[in-house]
Amino acid sequence: MGVGLDRVVLWGRNLTQYEQMFNLTDSDLGKNIVGVADGPACTNAELFEQGIRYTSIDPIYKESVDDIRASFLGSRPDVMARISALVEAKTVGLQKSVEELGRDGDQVFDTFIADYEKRKDSGAYVYGELPSLPIADQAYDLALSSYLLFAYSGVLDYSFHLAAVRELLRVAREVRMYPVTDVDNYLSAHIPPMMQTLRDEGIDVYLEDVPFRYVDVKTNNQMLVARHL
Ligand SMILES: C[S@@+](CC[C@H](N)C(=O)[O-])C[C@H]1O[C@@H](n2cnc3c(N)ncnc32)[C@H](O)[C@@H]1O
């Protein structure tokens, strides 16, 4: 699969990056939000510092801190190699050096793991795996999911994606997903049939521009929004 990844990696982003990936406003942050596939993102930790309640769901939350750390360290070389390969293939122009992006990822992980150690039994971090989440119907106003759906379109097939998005719509009134491109930065082949199917099911679904630029690529600047009308 080109310079992409052939397995889902453990790599996290911070609150500012979540705000940019999902066009989150102050009003959004007042909603009841769940982040699905949040993994080692430190968004939950940062929101907690601001007194904002937020729930993260991920399969890794059934693992020990040591095992999560080992998985993160195992993912790190693959992430760095992928970014370097994209730069070499000249498909992207980075806003930061590969080394700086690596250090950012380490910092996010350290913030996440410190909070996770403190609050893992508080209900802030919940074990769960798409396409079947341990959440009641419409328990949340907004579900966010980044760098799982569509990013791994070569690994996760269309039926998984459709079941996952339907599940997110079961638990939340509105769902925002980023990116809509696959790991090689092409629009995911799952996007057009997904949008048509959801529309046929009466869901309001559209692509929306976002300011987030992890790597500076033209195709990487939209999120997919799906909402119950
Ligand atoms: C690249 S990380 C993204 C983390 C975070 N969303 C972010 O953008 O910073 C991908 C995450 O997807 C999680 N994941 C893998 N399979 C999953 C599934 N079936 N359901 C939910 N999460 C899954 C992984 O454990 C990992 O934490």
PDBQT file of the ligand as one rigid body, heavy atoms in Angstrom, charges set to zero:
ROOT
HETATM    1  C1  LIG A 301      -3.769   6.402  15.014  1.00  0.00    +0.000 C 
HETATM    2  S1  LIG A 301      -4.612   6.162  16.555  1.00  0.00    +0.000 S 
HETATM    3  C2  LIG A 301      -5.591   7.629  16.612  1.00  0.00    +0.000 C 
HETATM    4  C3  LIG A 301      -5.800   8.126  18.017  1.00  0.00    +0.000 C 
HETATM    5  C4  LIG A 301      -6.623   9.409  18.136  1.00  0.00    +0.000 C 
HETATM    6  N1  LIG A 301      -7.929   9.283  17.542  1.00  0.00    +0.000 N 
HETATM    7  C5  LIG A 301      -5.921  10.595  17.536  1.00  0.00    +0.000 C 
HETATM    8  O1  LIG A 301      -6.251  11.006  16.398  1.00  0.00    +0.000 OA
HETATM    9  O2  LIG A 301      -5.032  11.133  18.174  1.00  0.00    +0.000 OA
HETATM   10  C6  LIG A 301      -5.804   4.905  16.086  1.00  0.00    +0.000 C 
HETATM   11  C7  LIG A 301      -6.574   4.347  17.273  1.00  0.00    +0.000 C 
HETATM   12  O3  LIG A 301      -7.607   3.473  16.796  1.00  0.00    +0.000 OA
HETATM   13  C8  LIG A 301      -7.793   2.469  17.771  1.00  0.00    +0.000 C 
HETATM   14  N2  LIG A 301      -8.566   1.358  17.193  1.00  0.00    +0.000 N 
HETATM   15  C9  LIG A 301      -8.125   0.330  16.435  1.00  0.00    +0.000 A 
HETATM   16  N3  LIG A 301      -9.153  -0.480  16.096  1.00  0.00    +0.000 NA
HETATM   17  C10 LIG A 301     -10.278   0.051  16.662  1.00  0.00    +0.000 A 
HETATM   18  C11 LIG A 301     -11.660  -0.316  16.676  1.00  0.00    +0.000 A 
HETATM   19  N4  LIG A 301     -12.110  -1.398  16.028  1.00  0.00    +0.000 N 
HETATM   20  N5  LIG A 301     -12.521   0.458  17.351  1.00  0.00    +0.000 NA
HETATM   21  C12 LIG A 301     -12.096   1.580  17.998  1.00  0.00    +0.000 A 
HETATM   22  N6  LIG A 301     -10.806   1.971  18.021  1.00  0.00    +0.000 NA
HETATM   23  C13 LIG A 301      -9.911   1.223  17.360  1.00  0.00    +0.000 A 
HETATM   24  C14 LIG A 301      -6.370   2.119  18.165  1.00  0.00    +0.000 C 
HETATM   25  O4  LIG A 301      -6.305   1.418  19.391  1.00  0.00    +0.000 OA
HETATM   26  C15 LIG A 301      -5.714   3.495  18.218  1.00  0.00    +0.000 C 
HETATM   27  O5  LIG A 301      -5.771   4.022  19.508  1.00  0.00    +0.000 OA
ENDROOT
TORSDOF 0
